[in-house]
Amino acid sequence: MTLDPQELSERFEQYLVIAAPPAVVFGCFFSPDALRSWWQAVRSVTTPLPLGVYAIQWATTPYRDDLLGALGGVFHGTVVDVRPDEHFFVADAYWIPPEGAPIGPMALEVTCAEDPAGCRLHVRQDGYDASERWRRYYAVVSRGWQISLTALKRYAEAPPKTKGAS
């Protein structure tokens, strides 16, 4: 299946196989410690229940994007569908940048399916307004997701830390 290049600038979508059980990968999206590690969140409130809050905050970057300004800020939305250890869907999501107007509404969908190697993760973020700002947002966020999902893979595949170990 070939995607239209215009569609690529209107969302982020990626599949990734992770050598960990789906429940472990799913948990990485709701654990404050995991989110701090793989997504560089400084704060998070994530509730894996229908109508739960899904909010992630990042530190403001010292650099500025020419169109978006400083990066970081808060991504927040409402969990509207959840199947524990398998799938969740966040609707009415917005990115609130450190300065400037919010971008949204968007949706975030995450699926963790069984795979012979462990978990087949599918992440999709979409929502779009035909503007230069939205196109730039997806260009920046797509690169950020790729880096973060690589870090998620390392985090989920790492052996669990033993209690009392230093």
N, C-alpha and C positions, 0 to 999 in steps of 0.2 A: 504494500500500500504506500503510495506516495502522498506526502502532505504538501499542500499548497504553501509556498514560502510566506504568504500573507498570514495564513493560519498559525504558523510558527511564531509570529510576532504578537499574536493575540492570546497566548497562553503559555504555560510551561507544563510539559508532560514528560515523565521518564519512568522506565522500568529498570529494576536493578535486582539481581539475585544476591542474597546475603546468606552466608553460612551460619544461620541461627534460626531457631524456631520462630514462626510468625508471632507468637505471643510476646517474645522478647523484643522483636522489631516494633510491634505495635506499642509496647510499653515505652519505648524510646520517645514517642511523641507526647507522652503524658507525664513522664518523670522529670521533675525540676533538675535533678542532678544530670540526667542524660541530656536534656535540652541545653543545659549550661555547657556540657562537654562537646556535643556534636554540632549544635546550632549556634553556639556562642551567645545564648540568651543570658541577659543579666537578671531577668525576672520572668516568671511565667505563672499563669493561672490557667490550667487546662483540666477540664472536667469531662471525663468520658461517659457522659449521660446525655440523653436528649434534653435540649435547651440549656446544656452546660456551656460555660464560658470557655473560649479558646483564645487566650491572649499571650503573646510573646513580646518581650521588650528587649531591644539591643541597644548597646551604647552608641552614642552619636559618633560618627566617624570624624577624624581630624581633617579629612579631605572632602571636597565638594564635587558633585557631579554638575556639569554645566547646565543641565536642564532640571534635575531633581533637587539640587542643593545637597546639603549634608545627608548622609544615609544613616541608618539605624532607626530609631523610633519604635513604633508599636504596630504589630499586626494583630487584629482582633476580629472575632466573629462568634457565631453561635453554632454549637454542635447540634445538628438537627437529625442526624441518623448515626447510630453507632451499633456495631456488632462486636462486642468485646473480643480482643485479640485478632480481629479480622479486618475491620473496615470502620472508617468514620468519615463523615461529611460535614464540613463547616460552611454555613451559608452566611450571607449578609456580612462578608468579611471586608475589612478596610485596612489599608496601610496608612498610618498616621505618621508622616515624616517629622523629624525634629523641627522643621520649619516648612511652611507652605501648606497648601491644601491637601486633604486626604485623597487617596486614590481608592476607588471602589464604586459600587459593591463588586465583590469577587466571591468565588467558591474555592474551597480546598477539599480535595478528595484523596484519601489514602486507603489503599487496600494491601493487606498482607496475606498472601495465599501460600498454601503448601507448595513446595517445590522439592524435587529429589535432592537438591543441594541445601535445602533449608527453607528459605522464604523468598517468594517472588514479590517484591515491593513495587507498587504502582503509585506514583504521586502525580496529581494533576491539579494545577491552579489555573483558573480562568475567570473571565470577566473582562470586558473591553469597551473602550470608547475610542472611536477613530480620531485619535489625537497624537501628536508627536510625544507628549508626556507619557501617555500609556505605552506607546511603542518603546520608548526609552526605559520605562519601568520594567517591562518584560525582558528587555535585553540585559539589564542589570540583575534582575531577580533570577533569571535563568542561569546565569553564571554562578550566582550565589547558591542556588539550589544544587547545582552540580558539585560544587566544592563541599557543601554541607552534607549531601547524601554520601559522598565518599567518606567523610568523617563519621557519618552514622554507620556505615558498613564496618569501618574499623572498630568503632565503639561496640556494636552489637556482636561482632565476631571475637572480641577479646575474651580471654578466659575470665570467669568471675573472680573477683578478688576474694581471697580467703580472709575470714574474720581474724583480727589480731595480727595480720601480716603487716609489715612495714615497708 
